Amino acid sequence: MSRLVVVTGAASGIGAAVRRLLEERGDRVVGVDLAGTEVTADLATPEGRAAAVAGVLEASGGVVDGVVTCAGLSGASPALPHVNFSGSTDLVLGLRDALAASEAPRVVLVGSISATRPVDAALVEALLAGDVAAATAATKAALADGRPQQLYPSSKAALAQWARRTAVAPGWADAGIALNVVAPGVVLSPMTAALVEDPRMKQVMDAAVPMPLHGYSAPEDVARMIGFLVAAGTTHVTGQVLYVDGGAEATLRDPAHF
């Protein structure tokens, strides 16, 4: 049976690969992005996120079978935490009732192996508390103090923590809604192209994210795992962070961590 799946960041990278995979198996995709998709919205702002929810509800008729949040930013953008964290959480929260109306609702958030790296505790705490002012202040402080490299892992660490606590909260698992995170390693996409092409930065990435199984991944490699988790037939899996990272997490973390 055809399913309706919302995919943010559907115009490029992992989001575009997820779209292709889902449409090839007969699902209907409602894409959300800055341009070139069914719903045009800027997930960096509360107004943009509200517009995304409204657009999806109109396009879906109020029943959503799956949500996949691929939209994200990297680098030193002040908007990064708001897109990477709130762009996922606000959308999913806004679509909870539409998901609950489905016979097999599934949510997959795109996290990152970087969430296992050092983070800005103040930013993570602010994001999880939903304190926009504090998150903005923490982001500005990180940029002013020369710590822009902490923004991305902090946003993804907060996202993983939110997913694990929300997955088993009232109104989610007990409503049949599965909520999981897929955490890629280095993916060959527009976001990483400049880094991969710079020999010095590639050396840094190889040390930070060692991927002994097949090396860097293509967007399609991550999309296949997302496709599995968003499928109606995948039951009893929720609150999990699944690393699609060629063995990076297992290499970097203490073996006692599982």
N, C-alpha and C positions, 0 to 999 in steps of 0.2 A: 504494500500500500504506500502511495506517495505521501511524504511528510513535508511539512513546511518548516524550514530551518532559517533562522536569522544569522547572518554572518557579518560581523563588523570588520572593517579593513578589507572588504571583499574585492577592492579594485587592484590589489597587488600582493605580492609575497605569499605568505602562508594563507591569507584569506582568499586570494584568487585560486590557489590550489585546492582549498577546501570546497570552494564553489564548484569548480570543475568536477571534483570527485562526486559530490552530492548530486549534481545535475546528471552526471553519467549514470547514476544508479536510479534515476527517476524522481528524485526529490525536487521540490520547489524551493528556491533560495530567494530570500529577501535580503539584499545586500545593503549595508550602511557604510557610507564613506563620505569624504569631502566632495567627491564628484564621481560620476560614471556608474552610479548604483541606483537601486529603486528608491532608497531613502537617502537624501543628502543632509548631513548634519555634522556639526563640529563638536566632537565629544570632549573638547577641552573646557567647555563652559557648561554650567548648570542648565542654561537655556537651550544649548545645543543638545544636551543629553535628554532633556524633556521633549524636545522636538523629535529626536530619534525614536523615543518610546511612542509618541503619538503617531508618527509615520508608520511604524511597524504595526501598531494596533489597527490602523486604517487598512494597511496592505494585507494583513492576515485575517481580518474579520474577527479578531479576538481570540483565536486559537493558535498557539505556537507550539510546535512539537520539539523544537530544539533551538538553542542559542549558542553560538560559538563566537567568542570575543577575541579577534585577532588584531584589532586596531591598537597601535602603540607607537611611541616615540623613543628615540635614543639620543644621546648627546647631552648638551647642557641647556636644554630648553626649560624655561620656567613652567611650561605647560605639561611637562613630562609626567609628573605624578598624577595630575588630574586626568590625563588621557589613559595612562596605563592602569591606574587603579579605579578611579571613579567612572571612567568611560566603560568599564566592565561592570562594576558593582551596581551603579545607578541604573544601568540598562536592565540588568537581570532582575533587580528589585522591582523596577517599573513593569516588567513583563511577567511577574510571578503568577498573577491570576490567569493570564493567558496561557502560561505553561501548565498550571494546575487543571486547565480545561482540556488538556491533551490526554490521550489514553496512555502515552509513554513519553513523558517529558524528560528531556536531557539537556544539561548545560555543560559546556566545556570552555574553560577559561585558558588562554594561552599565557603561561608563566615563563620561567626561564631558569636555567642552571645558575644564573648569576644570583639568584635568591639565596644561594648557599654561601655567598661571599659576605664580607663585612658590610653592615648597613648603618644608616643613620637612624638610631633608635627613636629620636624625637619625631622624625618624619613618619616612620612606621606607626608609631603610637597615634599621631594626629590623623593619619589616613583611616586607621581602624576605628577611631572615635568619631569619624565623620566631621571633624573639625576643619573646615576649609581654610579658615583664617590661620590656624596653627600650622597646617600643611603648607600653606603659601609662605609663611614666615620661615619654616624650617628649610624650604626649598631655596629661598633667598639667602639664608645663612650659609647653606652648603655651597652655593655659587660664589658668595662673597669670600668664603674661607678657602676657596680653591679645592673643594671636594665634589666637583660635578660628577665624578665617577661613582659616587654613592647613590645618586638619584635613581638610576635604573634598577640596581639590585634591591634598593629599599622599596620601590613601587611593586616589584614582583614578589618580594618577601611578604609584604602586607597583603597582596592579592591571594597568595597561598594560604596565609593564616585566616583570612576572611572566608575563603572557600571551605576550609576544614571545619570552622566553627558554624558556618551557615548551613552546610550540608545536612547536619543532624539537628538543626534548630527546628522548633515547631513551625509547620507550614511548608517544610521542604521534603525531607525523606518521608515523613508521615503522609505527605500529599502525593507521593510517588515521583517526586522530582529528584533525579540524580544530578549531582553537581561535582564535577571533577576538574583538575588542572592538568594540562599537558605542558611539561617544562622542557623545551628544546635546548640543545647546546648551540653551537655556531651553525646558523642556517644561511645558505647562500641566497641572499635576497637583496633588494635595493637598500635595506637598512645597513647591511654589512659589506656591501660592495667595495666602498672606499677603504675599509680596514683590510679586507682580504688582498686588495691590490697593492697595499703598502707593505713591502717586505719587513720593515721594522715592526709595524703593528701586527702583522701576521705572526711574527715570532712571539710577541707578547700574548696574543690570543691562544697560540698553541700551548704555551706554558700555563695560562690561566684556565683553559678549557681543553684538557687533553682528551681526544676522542679516539681511542684505540680501535674501536669497531667501525670500520668504513670511513673514518674521518668526517669532514664537514658534511652536513645533510642538505638535501634539496628541500624546498617547501613541500613537495609531494610526499616525502618521507614522513614529515610531521602530520600532513593532512590525512594520511592513511590511519594513523592512530586516533586522530580526532574523529574520523569517520566511524571507527569502531565504537568509540565512547558515546557518540550521539545517536547510534542506531537503536531502534526499538528493542531489538533482541538482546542488547547488552544490559543485563539486570544485575542487581546486587553489588554494583560498584559505585560507591559514592564517597566523597571526602578524601579522595586520593590525589596525590601529586605524582604523576607518571613521567619519569625522565626519559625523553627521547633524545639522548645525548651521546650515543656511541660509547658509553661507559665512563663519561666524565665524572658524574656524581659518585660512582663507586670508586673511582681512582682518587678523588680529592678528599672524600670524607673518611673519618675514622670507621673501620669495618664494624665497630660495635654499634654504629648508628644505623638503624633500619626502621 
